[in-house]
Amino acid sequence: MARADSGLPEQIADKIIQLILDEHLEQGDRLPKEAVLVERLGAGRSTVREAMKLLQSRNIVRIKQGSGTYVASNPGVADDPLGFTFIDDKQRLARDLLEVRFMIEPQIARMAAEHATNDQVVYIKELCDESERLAEAGEDYSAADTAFHNAIAESSGNLVVPRLMGVLKASVPLFIDVTGKKLVEETIRTHRDVADAIASRNPTAAHDAMYLHLVYNRNMIAESTQEQSE
């Protein structure tokens, strides 16, 4: 078979994406070894390696040295899709992110109460417990907090909603930082209210609990902004 060394790595990357789709590989699944891809794609090793680097930069694959290449979690969804890292005014960013969260998250909680499976409800409550345990111990709970909100999105029954949560991934640690971790008690209580409402299959209560959670964030961010301006 003729080699495609003259082809661009981007073209080989597209072929690898098609291979992932054709073989119904899911997140965490291992891709064929490099030698197999070289043969199947008619490409040189260097081209395949460059293609894999491109795919890793786009969060489509994860390369684990000494282990292999795997389909990434939420493939195709970048860690910072909207470039929040490069916005210097973190106070304004926190306020503006919160406006967006008010638009979508209460409704997401409502949808989760309507559509979550029993296993998803259990997972949401486990993450609620974990973020509460870490917060009360004075440890960093931002990852568990983010996972809690992501789990609610995954439980919405909508394919698009979880892919909107790149906004949230940036906002939770940012809010914790901007508010100086003053919202621990309110976070624990409102997280519990959201989780309980979803478990009770009460869409209105889930919507209202999430809304209240965001209100506490808004009030604390406003207070923090006022303190910095004085």
Steps between C-alpha positions, in 0.01 A plus 500: 500500500634842409592723789329836547798675653440797273149536641435751773466383861161673501378259233620200697340646812168512314542135402568404862182681608309304237658179629381585853149557368494194273617269779268662756785569740390680814683708758768295671524248215847430366584577139691251284878501545709737292626225271143395424396857423802546274389200297129575499533868417788466256696762691853527636567475872596867529176607330290282728680638806442860389135417434467358851651816648242705313221278628631524855506881477132485398415267792405215270766257622720465806854369449631302798871435476578131517134407487347616175252748360143521626182683410481804727223583743243721326694468174520819301410723797802711592587580862466875439290525181419870541848618601411621850862449608598810304242734654677710763198655673399201712239693698311597186549152355344349814200734477447439130539124534239508774255674268538211256462242776173664608375456144567128478572320827164521678337353190769230483421404860131485410578269207717278718214453746287384208748280316780378731537123528523339843875450453544866406308608811730286715807654335370856550444431870847342533661812349292716730632301797857523371496878447343541844765283665784691335349842570444425867857372529629827355636323192471600135153389392491671159548179300221321687281809470555513123438127467172542691371758254628299202319191630176696512555609140570141396171402663294756308410256224631748242806425287599866460477616860810316633706656222406847620663435835841627388362830630447344839838331515662843502243667723495279810870538596479867402201564728670323789808715450314830454278448804791397721332165584233684702217300346582162650193473724260625232659277237459191717136579582390594148687209340314270737167665413567458127604136539199418718257667259643304207482177701136581587422560132379850583585723201375826656692447823815411306467814287446722805782343702747555216376856458553566871849349477584753229344787697741432787787510251376826352464668839846392613664609173331841534626527857851403394496757219384771741779415747764525227370838382521652848 
